[in-house]
Amino acid sequence: MPDPSAGCRMFCLPYAGAGASIYRGWPSALRTTAEVWPVHLPGRERRLSERPIDTVQELATQTAKGIAGYLDRPFVLFGHSMGALISFELARALRRLGLRQPEALLVSGYGGPHLPDTRPPIHGLPDADFKQAVGALDGTPKDVFANAELMDLLLPLLRADFKLVETYTCRAEPPLDIPICVYAGEDDRDTPPDALEAWATCTNAPTSRTMFDGGHFYLRDHATALLDQVHRDVQTLTAHRRDQRQSARR
């Protein structure tokens, strides 16, 4: 439900294989800092019957059109891993469509989107090998893998999500004009410092980086620390942007 006391809206994008429910604890945790709106993407949870989209640009464009009616107040974008990439392209899609830009981009567990992906692709592997590769990433609950029927249901979504990331090419566009806050786990082998620093080339505005205990899925094990930092960053950034707009009107 809309909360007029919140400083802004926060649209949250999930990581590969996940849905909006991964953010179910965020609305109460952030309270009046941000009105949290988890984004329901095609092919998962309440939209399970829909075809998963396997290209970032198409998904970002559809999402931009889907949230266009809810940009009547300041907002930020947050995404983890695949969600970080979608959030970045979503900001660019909003700009291409002439829609309101976010106050800031909050990206987690993902290096600069223009960097080449050095990991071998897995989306085209045979089912058994693909399941093993996905399981090794520790992003999907073990009880899901133990349920053969559920796994068969989720395989098209998982393949689409990994194809989305593994076939992505960052098209040449001007840098964004919004701040970018970068978050990552200290032990995440996929996000070395230079990959995180690369986000600075994606915007003309300032960037910041905050590291947390844990690996790629630190946001599950250290959610409180992340939410505390998000709270501080959103409050600071939205207040600064509000002051800028007020100064410009004088």
NORZICOR-V837185 format. One record per residue. N is the residue number from 1. RES is the residue in three letters. SS is DSSP state (~ for helix, > for strand, _ for the rest). Layout:
BEGIN
n & res & ss
N & RES & SS
N & RES & SS
END
This chain:
BEGIN
n & res & ss
1 & MET & _
2 & PRO & _
3 & ASP & _
4 & PRO & _
5 & SER & _
6 & ALA & _
7 & GLY & _
8 & CYS & _
9 & ARG & >
10 & MET & >
11 & PHE & >
12 & CYS & >
13 & LEU & >
14 & PRO & _
15 & TYR & _
16 & ALA & _
17 & GLY & _
18 & ALA & _
19 & GLY & _
20 & ALA & ~
21 & SER & ~
22 & ILE & ~
23 & TYR & ~
24 & ARG & _
25 & GLY & _
26 & TRP & ~
27 & PRO & ~
28 & SER & ~
29 & ALA & ~
30 & LEU & ~
31 & ARG & ~
32 & THR & ~
33 & THR & ~
34 & ALA & _
35 & GLU & >
36 & VAL & >
37 & TRP & >
38 & PRO & >
39 & VAL & _
40 & HIS & _
41 & LEU & _
42 & PRO & _
43 & GLY & _
44 & ARG & _
45 & GLU & ~
46 & ARG & ~
47 & ARG & ~
48 & LEU & _
49 & SER & _
50 & GLU & _
51 & ARG & _
52 & PRO & _
53 & ILE & _
54 & ASP & _
55 & THR & _
56 & VAL & ~
57 & GLN & ~
58 & GLU & ~
59 & LEU & ~
60 & ALA & ~
61 & THR & ~
62 & GLN & ~
63 & THR & ~
64 & ALA & ~
65 & LYS & ~
66 & GLY & ~
67 & ILE & ~
68 & ALA & ~
69 & GLY & ~
70 & TYR & ~
71 & LEU & _
72 & ASP & _
73 & ARG & _
74 & PRO & _
75 & PHE & >
76 & VAL & >
77 & LEU & >
78 & PHE & >
79 & GLY & >
80 & HIS & >
81 & SER & _
82 & MET & ~
83 & GLY & ~
84 & ALA & ~
85 & LEU & ~
86 & ILE & ~
87 & SER & ~
88 & PHE & ~
89 & GLU & ~
90 & LEU & ~
91 & ALA & ~
92 & ARG & ~
93 & ALA & ~
94 & LEU & ~
95 & ARG & ~
96 & ARG & ~
97 & LEU & _
98 & GLY & _
99 & LEU & _
100 & ARG & _
101 & GLN & _
102 & PRO & _
103 & GLU & _
104 & ALA & >
105 & LEU & >
106 & LEU & >
107 & VAL & >
108 & SER & >
109 & GLY & _
110 & TYR & _
111 & GLY & _
112 & GLY & _
113 & PRO & _
114 & HIS & _
115 & LEU & _
116 & PRO & _
117 & ASP & _
118 & THR & _
119 & ARG & _
120 & PRO & _
121 & PRO & _
122 & ILE & _
123 & HIS & _
124 & GLY & _
125 & LEU & _
126 & PRO & _
127 & ASP & ~
128 & ALA & ~
129 & ASP & ~
130 & PHE & ~
131 & LYS & ~
132 & GLN & ~
133 & ALA & ~
134 & VAL & ~
135 & GLY & ~
136 & ALA & ~
137 & LEU & _
138 & ASP & _
139 & GLY & _
140 & THR & _
141 & PRO & _
142 & LYS & ~
143 & ASP & ~
144 & VAL & ~
145 & PHE & ~
146 & ALA & ~
147 & ASN & _
148 & ALA & ~
149 & GLU & ~
150 & LEU & ~
151 & MET & ~
152 & ASP & ~
153 & LEU & ~
154 & LEU & ~
155 & LEU & ~
156 & PRO & ~
157 & LEU & ~
158 & LEU & ~
159 & ARG & ~
160 & ALA & ~
161 & ASP & ~
162 & PHE & ~
163 & LYS & ~
164 & LEU & ~
165 & VAL & ~
166 & GLU & ~
167 & THR & _
168 & TYR & _
169 & THR & _
170 & CYS & _
171 & ARG & _
172 & ALA & _
173 & GLU & _
174 & PRO & _
175 & PRO & _
176 & LEU & >
177 & ASP & _
178 & ILE & _
179 & PRO & >
180 & ILE & >
181 & CYS & >
182 & VAL & >
183 & TYR & >
184 & ALA & >
185 & GLY & >
186 & GLU & _
187 & ASP & _
188 & ASP & _
189 & ARG & _
190 & ASP & _
191 & THR & _
192 & PRO & _
193 & PRO & ~
194 & ASP & ~
195 & ALA & ~
196 & LEU & ~
197 & GLU & ~
198 & ALA & ~
199 & TRP & ~
200 & ALA & ~
201 & THR & ~
202 & CYS & ~
203 & THR & >
204 & ASN & _
205 & ALA & _
206 & PRO & _
207 & THR & >
208 & SER & >
209 & ARG & >
210 & THR & >
211 & MET & >
212 & PHE & >
213 & ASP & _
214 & GLY & _
215 & GLY & _
216 & HIS & _
217 & PHE & _
218 & TYR & ~
219 & LEU & ~
220 & ARG & ~
221 & ASP & ~
222 & HIS & _
223 & ALA & ~
224 & THR & ~
225 & ALA & ~
226 & LEU & ~
227 & LEU & ~
228 & ASP & ~
229 & GLN & ~
230 & VAL & ~
231 & HIS & ~
232 & ARG & ~
233 & ASP & ~
234 & VAL & ~
235 & GLN & ~
236 & THR & ~
237 & LEU & ~
238 & THR & ~
239 & ALA & ~
240 & HIS & ~
241 & ARG & ~
242 & ARG & ~
243 & ASP & ~
244 & GLN & ~
245 & ARG & ~
246 & GLN & ~
247 & SER & ~
248 & ALA & ~
249 & ARG & ~
250 & ARG & _
END
